[in-house]
Amino acid sequence: MNISPYDNLPVGNKEPQQEEAQQPENLQYVDVPIEEPAEDIPPEKPESEESAKPIADIDENIEIILPEIPQTHTIDETQAESQQETVLKDDFETQHPAVIPSQPSGKASAEPAPIQRESRDFTKITPLTSSSQYSKLKLRNMWDAKEYVLPFEETLLVPDTMPDMGSVLFAEGNIALSQPGKASYEKSDPVSGEIIVYTVYKPTDSADSPVDVIKSSIPFKTDKCWENTEGSTFKISVSIKTISAEMLNERKFTVKGNISIRFIEIIQKDLMLFNGIGDNDLIQKSSSLNASDLIFETTETTEISQEINIHEEQPSPVKILKEHFNIIENHKQITSGKLVINGTILSEILYLGQEDGEEKLCSLKNKTDFTQFIIIEENIDTDLIQTSFNNDGLKTTIENQNQFLLQGKILTVICGYENKNIPIVSDAYHKNQDIKFDISSQPLSSIEGTVSGEVSAREIVNIEETDKKPETLLCGSGRITEITGNSERGRIIIEGNVAVKILALDENKVPFVIDSTVPLRGSLEMSDAAEGLNINVSAAVKEFWFDSINSRQLEINIGVSLEVWAIGQKNFTTLENLCFTETKTPKKRVSMAIYVVGGTDTMWDIAKRYKTDIESLVQLNQLDAEKPLTEGTKLLIMK
């Protein structure tokens, strides 16, 4: 039926000579609730039976939207009839616009008075600060590793006691930190120490030995590794990335290269976990995430004293020219409250030997095993323990004509982590009241998986006809210059390069160096390795050997020990500044509806829209809460 909301309203004076009513322009829209009568409308005697019918007797499924009528204006019946609007109820709360002419027709007015009305936007806000419940959680959150490259260059002199330099063969080195036992660095701490450089050179023809080695130290210091991050600490690993030497004259040479400072940032996180307001009608969209937490760190020092026997076919040592150490972790486990770490020291010694009164260049490799016992009180997963070794305190001396003596200290830094399960809240609504809130968000990292293993590489080096022919292969070094990891469908792809230098003698006993770069490629299985993770790779050369295939080919074999950590990132969210809100005009609600599911709808979206709960939707419509909704499905909603 067609009911005019103007039937009971006073009608203005309609005179034939007046201009015909015009369609109003610039219509304004406001909401007028059905529960409140229009203000300042004097009751009039109904002109007809139908128009006198009380609103209460109208079909309850029809809402009558009444426009506000300014006191200073008149509206004729035609205009009033065109402004009525009848709408059906849609969902539980609907806002219905009423049409108000911005400049009504009728008797002319030189300057119409403005429409006076109270805004529907008026909102009463009640903060829930006192009833909001939070708990505090502190984390030392581990993030992915970064690298800072520090260049260096230094001009050095040949010591007075050593022969003149004929040519530089190669240089290698290692790092001695100023504070080797320092477990963590803060943003204000510089990284400093010395670069221990071994420059292998060929003396002038007047020298007795075909090769000599100069040991030098180059100081370094930097405070520019990391950003100015408040509350962060850093775990560092420092190594030589590249190094080379160039002769300037027989008593002077230059060493230059790059230092790799790899660091892991530990960020202090202070989280506020929202625990509700003690009201069961507040429905929260809750889930959880894992976040890493550094819970244990310590250092352990182990004394080393080990005799190294010289092979029977090698001459007795006269002078140690160069030594190199590398430490590999073989295994770790927790037993009876103790962390047991088993490792190996890989030693390589280049020395000058004497046999039958003749001096010879010789090389010796050795493996020395060691075991450490560290008491720990925390319940830590062995897979989430990181270890790093410092071998600055190791050195070899000549014990007798048949033995070297390896002595010194190994400093081990141990860090233990755990993944904590943290509740998060990303949305909320109240079943009976309107609320507003802010969402606080900050990123957290988690340890998605760890794996240890090895990758190996074999390279054939071809020696050109124009190059020297190696008669004797003395010693060599392999240095990892690049190593990266990428996650790919349940495995970690490892790629990198190893710079190889081999010191050899030709048929005339003249030393020369064979340079090569050996590519690394391999994979390690990690079931949790999804694409997009940040991969931290720690690597060390575990096996390195070479041999002649023929006069023009060498075979190089390298084994690299790996420890891989996969780091993911997620956002922690929680509610803040929760308030009840109340508009002056209450919103209309009904108790039942039929809802047709849209393409992107979720259970949460529908439950929040109608202020019910997911459990009721599932039970009432016999749904499987674990399965997504199907577009077009009709849901019965009752409140």
Secondary structure, 3 states (H helix, E strand, C coil): CCCCCCCCCCCCCCCCCCCCCCCCCCCEEEECCCCCCCCCCCCCCCCCCCCCCCHHHCCCCEEECCCCCCCCCCCCHHHHHHCCCEEECCCCCCCCEEEECCCCCCCCCCCCCCCCCCCCCCEEEEECCCCCCEEEEEEEEEEEEEEEEEEEEEEEECCCCCCCEEEEEEEEEEEEECCCCCCCEECCCCEEEEEEEEEEEEECCCCCCCCEEEEEEEEEEECCCCCCCCCEEEEEEEEEEEEEEEEEECCEEEEEEEEEEEEEEEEEEEEEEECCCCCCCEEEEEEEEEEEEEEEEEEEEEEEEEEEECCCCCCEEEEEEEEEEEEEEEEEEEECCEEEEEEEEEEEEEEEEEECCEEEEEEEEEEEEEEEEEECCCCCCHHHEEEEEECCCCEEEEEECCEEEEEEEEEEEEEEEEEEEEEEEEEEEECCCEEEEEEEEEEEEEEEEEEEEEEEEEEEEECCCCCCCCCEEEEEEEEEEEEEEEECCCEEEEEEEEEEEEEEECCCCCEEEEEEEEEEEEEEECCCCCCCCEEEEEEEEEEEEEEEEECCEEEEEEEEEEEEEEEEEEEEEEEEEEEEEEECCCCCCCCEEEEECCCCCCHHHHHHHHCCCHHHHHHHHCCCCCCCCCCCCEEEEEC
